Amino acid sequence: MKRFPTIILILAFCKIGYCQSKQVVGEVRNFESNEPLPYVNVGIANKTVGTVSNENGFFKLDLNERTSPRDTVIFSYIGFKTEKYLVSDLSNQKRAILLHPQNTALDEVIVTSKKIELKHRKIGRTSKGLGLMHSNFYSYHEKDIDDRLSKERGMKFKIRKNCHIQDLNFNITSNDFKSLKFRVNFYKIENGFPTELVVEKNIVFEIKDNFLGWFKVDLEPYSIYLKEEVGEIAVTIQWVESEKADTKSKYFAISTASSPTHTAYFREKAMDSWTKGGQSLSFYLNALCE
């Protein structure tokens, strides 16, 4: 398939101005190498307008009746500087969005001869319960069941000791997809809601062939160490790609239970505002802690 190095913009106007059928289509590339960047977060803050680029860097951003030419479209990707464009600027853009690599200093690692005994910890809910409640990525009121790109669900966890994170586990109760790709995100919590990332790693995993039951995401290759000073964090999975098993496929859910002492987080699109509720997803971390 022939690729075009410039942004292609598709602008469909309604009689009343900005509407749900308006779209901006383009591609995101590495400024230094010109390589396409997969699964870049693209969105407008707090407008329920967001998506991610596909594995070849192309994206389609659907605008709604709440957007205006003065709104800012944000392009965010781990390891790269965030870029921002006005909607009005993108309508005249004639080139690809280029993200600049960001040089980040590595945390200092202190080597000591002191022997520290590490204990295995499970952080989160390890039970799937009676299977009476499910947290679904698709809701009944959504008309376009193919556009779940960039949606996130996850849980708040308390880090009480210095821990090396081994894996993430969650229990899948329904899955109508031949292939699903998610990104694992670790967020700092401020004023009760997720904010900036505390783990700057692009962790993408795939679930194949309508898999059901407990699914494990191996995090060992990413060398994730969380210090007890981080306190509360939010760990989420973000929908970045899917392939249906058939044309009617639409459901993917994780078992959950109501809980006054636990907090689940959800947001519809990248850059959107977070919502939270008293739920406890079957969603936990295995860790080795001091």
C-alpha positions in Angstrom: 0.0 0.0 0.0 1.4 3.4 -1.0 2.1 5.8 1.9 1.8 9.6 1.8 4.2 11.6 3.9 1.7 14.4 4.5 -1.3 14.6 6.8 -4.5 14.0 4.9 -7.4 15.9 6.4 -11.0 14.9 6.0 -13.4 17.6 7.1 -17.1 16.9 6.8 -19.3 19.8 7.9 -22.9 19.7 9.1 -25.3 22.5 8.6 -25.0 23.5 12.3 -21.1 23.7 12.2 -18.9 21.3 14.1 -20.6 17.9 14.4 -20.0 14.3 15.1 -19.2 13.4 11.5 -16.2 15.7 11.3 -12.8 13.9 11.3 -9.1 14.7 11.2 -7.0 12.0 9.7 -3.2 11.9 9.6 0.0 10.1 10.7 2.6 10.5 13.4 6.3 10.0 12.9 9.6 10.1 14.7 11.3 13.4 13.9 14.8 11.9 13.8 14.2 8.7 12.0 11.0 9.4 10.1 9.7 6.0 11.3 5.9 5.8 12.1 5.0 5.8 15.7 2.4 3.2 16.8 -0.3 3.7 19.4 0.3 7.5 20.0 -2.3 9.1 22.2 -4.2 11.8 20.3 -7.0 13.8 21.8 -8.6 17.0 23.1 -8.6 17.4 26.9 -12.0 16.8 28.6 -14.0 16.8 25.4 -14.4 13.0 25.0 -12.4 13.3 21.8 -9.5 10.9 21.5 -7.9 8.0 19.8 -4.5 6.3 19.3 -2.5 5.9 16.1 -2.4 2.4 14.6 0.7 0.2 14.2 1.7 2.2 11.1 1.3 5.6 12.8 -2.0 6.6 11.1 -4.9 8.0 13.2 -8.5 9.1 12.7 -9.7 11.6 15.2 -13.5 12.0 15.4 -14.6 15.5 16.5 -18.0 16.1 18.2 -20.4 19.0 18.8 -18.4 20.1 21.8 -15.3 20.9 19.8 -14.3 24.2 18.2 -11.5 25.5 15.9 -9.8 26.9 19.1 -9.5 23.5 20.8 -6.1 22.0 21.2 -5.3 18.5 19.9 -2.6 16.9 22.0 -0.1 14.2 20.7 1.5 12.3 23.5 3.8 9.3 23.4 6.2 7.8 26.0 9.8 8.8 25.3 8.8 11.8 23.1 8.0 15.5 23.7 4.3 16.3 23.6 3.1 18.3 20.6 0.0 20.5 20.5 -2.0 21.9 17.6 -5.1 23.9 17.3 -7.9 22.2 15.4 -7.9 25.2 13.0 -4.1 24.7 12.5 -4.6 21.0 11.6 -7.2 21.9 9.0 -4.4 23.6 7.1 -1.6 21.2 8.0 0.3 19.8 5.0 2.8 17.5 6.7 2.9 14.6 9.1 3.0 15.2 12.8 6.6 14.8 13.9 7.4 14.0 17.5 10.8 14.7 18.9 12.5 12.1 21.1 13.0 13.2 24.7 16.2 12.4 26.5 15.2 11.4 30.0 17.7 10.8 32.9 17.6 7.4 34.3 17.0 7.0 38.0 20.2 6.3 40.0 20.6 2.7 41.0 22.4 2.3 44.4 24.3 -1.0 44.8 24.7 -2.2 48.4 26.1 -5.3 50.0 23.3 -5.4 52.6 21.2 -8.5 52.1 17.5 -7.6 51.8 14.9 -10.3 52.1 12.2 -9.9 49.5 8.7 -11.1 50.0 6.2 -12.0 47.4 3.1 -9.8 47.5 -0.2 -9.7 45.6 -1.4 -6.1 45.3 -5.1 -5.9 44.3 -8.1 -8.3 44.1 -7.1 -11.9 43.3 -10.6 -13.3 43.4 -13.1 -13.4 40.6 -16.0 -13.8 42.9 -19.3 -15.3 41.9 -19.2 -13.8 38.4 -22.3 -11.6 39.0 -20.7 -8.3 38.1 -18.7 -7.3 35.0 -16.8 -4.2 34.0 -17.3 -3.8 30.2 -15.3 -1.7 27.8 -18.5 -1.4 25.7 -21.7 0.2 27.0 -25.2 -0.2 25.7 -25.6 3.5 24.6 -22.5 3.5 22.3 -23.5 3.4 18.6 -20.1 2.9 17.1 -18.9 -0.3 18.7 -15.7 -0.3 16.6 -14.3 2.9 18.2 -13.1 2.0 21.6 -9.5 3.1 20.8 -7.8 4.7 23.8 -10.4 3.7 26.4 -8.9 2.8 29.8 -10.0 0.9 32.9 -8.0 0.2 36.0 -7.6 0.3 39.8 -6.0 2.3 42.6 -3.3 0.4 44.5 -1.4 1.3 47.6 2.4 0.7 47.4 3.5 0.1 51.0 7.1 -1.1 50.4 9.8 -0.8 47.7 8.6 -3.3 45.1 9.8 -5.0 41.9 6.7 -5.6 39.8 6.6 -9.0 38.2 3.3 -9.2 36.3 -0.3 -7.8 36.0 -3.2 -10.2 36.1 -6.9 -9.8 35.4 -9.9 -12.0 34.9 -11.7 -11.8 31.5 -15.4 -12.8 31.6 -16.4 -12.0 28.0 -14.3 -11.6 24.9 -15.7 -11.3 21.3 -12.4 -10.5 19.7 -9.9 -12.5 17.7 -7.1 -10.1 18.8 -6.9 -7.3 21.3 -4.0 -5.1 22.1 -3.8 -3.0 25.3 -1.2 -0.7 26.9 -0.4 -0.9 30.6 -0.2 2.5 32.3 1.1 3.4 35.8 -0.2 6.8 37.0 0.5 9.0 39.9 -2.7 9.9 41.8 -3.4 13.5 42.9 -6.6 14.8 44.4 -8.1 11.4 44.0 -7.5 11.0 40.2 -4.7 9.7 37.9 -2.3 12.4 36.6 1.2 11.9 35.2 2.8 8.6 34.4 5.2 7.1 37.0 6.5 4.4 34.7 7.8 5.8 31.4 7.6 2.5 29.4 5.5 1.6 26.4 4.0 -1.7 27.6 1.8 -3.2 24.9 0.4 -6.7 25.0 -1.9 -8.9 23.0 -4.9 -11.1 23.9 -5.6 -13.7 21.2 -8.5 -16.0 20.1 -11.3 -14.9 22.4 -9.3 -15.8 25.5 -11.3 -16.1 28.8 -10.2 -16.5 32.4 -7.1 -15.1 34.2 -4.7 -13.4 31.8 -1.1 -12.5 32.9 0.9 -9.7 31.5 4.6 -10.4 32.0 6.3 -7.2 33.2 9.7 -8.7 34.0 11.3 -7.4 30.7 10.4 -3.8 31.7 12.3 -3.8 35.1 9.6 -1.8 37.0 10.6 -0.8 40.5 8.1 1.2 42.6 9.3 3.0 45.7 7.1 3.2 48.7 7.2 7.0 48.5 4.9 6.9 45.4 2.1 5.9 47.8 -1.1 5.4 45.8 -1.0 4.7 42.1 -3.4 3.9 39.4 -2.7 0.9 37.1 -4.8 0.8 33.9 -5.1 -1.1 30.6 -5.7 1.1 27.6 -7.4 -0.3 24.4 -5.1 0.4 21.4 -6.1 -2.1 18.7 -8.7 -4.8 18.0 -9.8 -7.4 15.5 -13.3 -8.8 15.8 -14.0 -12.5 15.7 -17.1 -11.7 13.6 -19.2 -8.7 12.5 -21.4 -8.9 15.7 -18.4 -8.9 18.1 -18.6 -6.1 20.7 -18.0 -7.3 24.2 -14.9 -7.4 26.4 -15.3 -7.4 30.2 -13.4 -8.0 33.4 -15.1 -9.4 36.6 -15.7 -6.9 39.3 -17.5 -6.4 42.6 -19.0 -3.4 44.4 -16.6 -2.1 47.1 -16.8 0.9 49.4 -13.0 0.6 50.2 -11.6 0.2 46.6 -11.5 2.6 43.7 -11.8 1.8 40.0 -10.9 4.3 37.3 -12.3 4.8 33.8 -12.0 7.2 30.9 -13.6 7.1 27.5 -10.8 8.6 25.4 -7.2 9.7 25.6 -6.9 13.1 27.2 -10.4 12.9 28.6 -11.3 13.5 32.2 -11.3 10.4 34.6 -14.3 9.0 36.4 -14.1 6.7 39.4 -16.3 4.4 41.4 -16.4 2.0 44.3 -15.6 -1.1 42.5 -12.9 -3.8 42.9 -11.9 -5.3 39.5 -10.4 -8.8 39.5 -7.1 -7.0 38.8 -3.8 -7.4 40.7 -0.1 -7.2 40.6 2.5 -9.8 41.6 5.5 -8.2 43.2 8.6 -8.8 45.1 8.8 -6.3 48.0 11.2 -5.4 50.7 
